[in-house]
């Protein structure tokens, strides 16, 4: 599907003229709408958890001022992601029914932990 010339000048939801975003949103509107819905849901969950735990939960009580502090934080996030991945693996490989937490929640948690790890790595966590 070709993008109309006028569509190339419209700004996408992120405030840039991104041809790929415009093309994919036109070709796969249900997919991209669901992606954006899930991102919003993830962001809201992230904010709720930050209200509950604060940033020191991820920074492991440090101010992330040293490489060792950052590595400790990233290692903690890796453990959290690994727990979720192992849960997903167990549920999928063993065809288990989910009792307490829907499988989708684990998928979203892994994604959020990845974003948090990137924020830590970029030196912007808790700021």
C-alpha positions as CSV (number, residue, x, y, z in Angstrom):
1,X,0.0,0.0,0.0
2,X,1.4,3.4,-0.9
3,X,1.1,6.4,1.4
4,X,-0.6,9.4,-0.1
5,X,1.7,12.5,-0.4
6,X,-0.4,14.4,2.2
7,X,0.0,11.6,4.7
8,X,3.8,12.0,4.7
9,X,3.5,15.5,6.1
10,X,1.2,14.6,9.0
11,X,3.0,14.2,12.3
12,X,2.5,10.8,13.9
13,X,1.6,10.3,17.6
14,X,5.3,10.7,18.6
15,X,5.6,14.1,17.0
16,X,7.8,13.2,14.1
17,X,7.4,12.6,10.4
18,X,8.0,8.9,10.5
19,X,7.0,7.2,7.2
20,X,7.3,3.7,8.7
21,X,4.8,4.5,11.5
22,X,2.4,6.0,9.1
23,X,2.6,3.1,6.6
24,X,2.2,0.4,9.3
25,X,-0.6,2.3,11.0
26,X,-2.4,2.5,7.6
27,X,-1.8,-1.2,6.7
28,X,-2.4,-2.7,10.1
29,X,-4.7,-0.4,12.0
30,X,-6.0,-3.0,14.5
31,X,-2.5,-4.2,15.3
32,X,-1.1,-0.7,15.8
33,X,-4.2,0.4,17.9
34,X,-3.7,-2.7,20.1
35,X,0.0,-1.9,20.4
36,X,-0.7,1.6,21.5
37,X,-3.4,0.4,23.9
38,X,-1.0,-2.0,25.6
39,X,1.7,0.6,25.8
40,X,-0.7,2.9,27.6
41,X,-1.8,0.1,29.9
42,X,1.9,-0.6,30.6
43,X,2.7,3.0,31.4
44,X,-0.3,3.3,33.8
45,X,0.9,0.1,35.6
46,X,4.4,1.4,35.7
47,X,3.2,4.6,37.4
48,X,1.0,2.7,39.8
49,X,3.9,0.5,40.8
50,X,6.2,3.6,41.2
51,X,3.6,5.0,43.6
52,X,3.7,1.7,45.6
53,X,7.4,1.0,45.6
54,X,9.2,4.2,44.5
55,X,12.4,4.2,42.5
56,X,14.6,2.6,45.2
57,X,13.0,-0.7,44.5
58,X,14.8,-0.8,41.1
59,X,17.9,1.1,42.2
60,X,18.3,-1.4,45.1
61,X,18.6,1.5,47.6
62,X,21.5,3.1,45.8
63,X,21.7,6.4,43.9
64,X,23.0,4.6,40.8
65,X,26.1,6.8,41.0
66,X,28.6,4.1,40.2
67,X,29.0,1.4,37.6
68,X,28.6,-1.2,40.4
69,X,25.3,0.4,41.5
70,X,24.0,0.3,37.9
71,X,25.2,-3.3,37.4
72,X,23.4,-4.3,40.7
73,X,20.2,-2.7,39.5
74,X,20.4,-4.2,36.1
75,X,21.1,-7.6,37.6
76,X,18.0,-7.3,39.8
77,X,16.0,-6.4,36.8
78,X,17.4,-9.4,34.9
79,X,16.3,-11.7,37.8
80,X,12.8,-10.2,37.6
81,X,12.7,-10.7,33.9
82,X,14.1,-14.2,34.2
83,X,11.4,-15.1,36.8
84,X,8.7,-14.0,34.3
85,X,10.3,-15.8,31.4
86,X,10.6,-19.0,33.4
87,X,6.9,-18.7,34.3
88,X,5.9,-18.1,30.7
89,X,8.0,-21.1,29.6
90,X,6.5,-23.3,32.3
91,X,3.0,-22.4,31.4
92,X,3.5,-22.8,27.6
93,X,5.6,-25.9,27.7
94,X,3.4,-27.7,30.2
95,X,0.1,-26.5,28.9
96,X,-0.8,-25.3,32.4
97,X,-3.8,-23.3,33.2
98,X,-3.2,-20.0,34.7
99,X,-4.6,-19.5,38.2
100,X,-3.5,-16.2,39.7
101,X,-2.0,-14.0,37.0
102,X,-2.9,-14.1,33.3
103,X,-0.2,-15.0,30.9
104,X,-0.6,-11.6,29.2
105,X,0.5,-9.9,32.5
106,X,3.8,-11.8,32.4
107,X,4.4,-10.7,28.8
108,X,3.7,-7.1,29.8
109,X,5.9,-7.3,32.9
110,X,8.9,-8.5,30.8
111,X,8.4,-5.6,28.5
112,X,8.2,-3.1,31.3
113,X,11.3,-4.5,33.0
114,X,13.1,-4.1,29.7
115,X,12.1,-0.4,29.5
116,X,13.1,0.1,33.1
117,X,16.5,-1.5,32.5
118,X,17.0,0.8,29.5
119,X,16.1,3.9,31.7
120,X,18.6,2.7,34.3
121,X,21.3,2.1,31.7
122,X,20.6,5.6,30.2
123,X,21.2,7.2,33.7
124,X,17.7,8.6,34.0
125,X,16.2,6.3,36.7
126,X,14.6,8.1,39.6
127,X,15.2,11.5,38.1
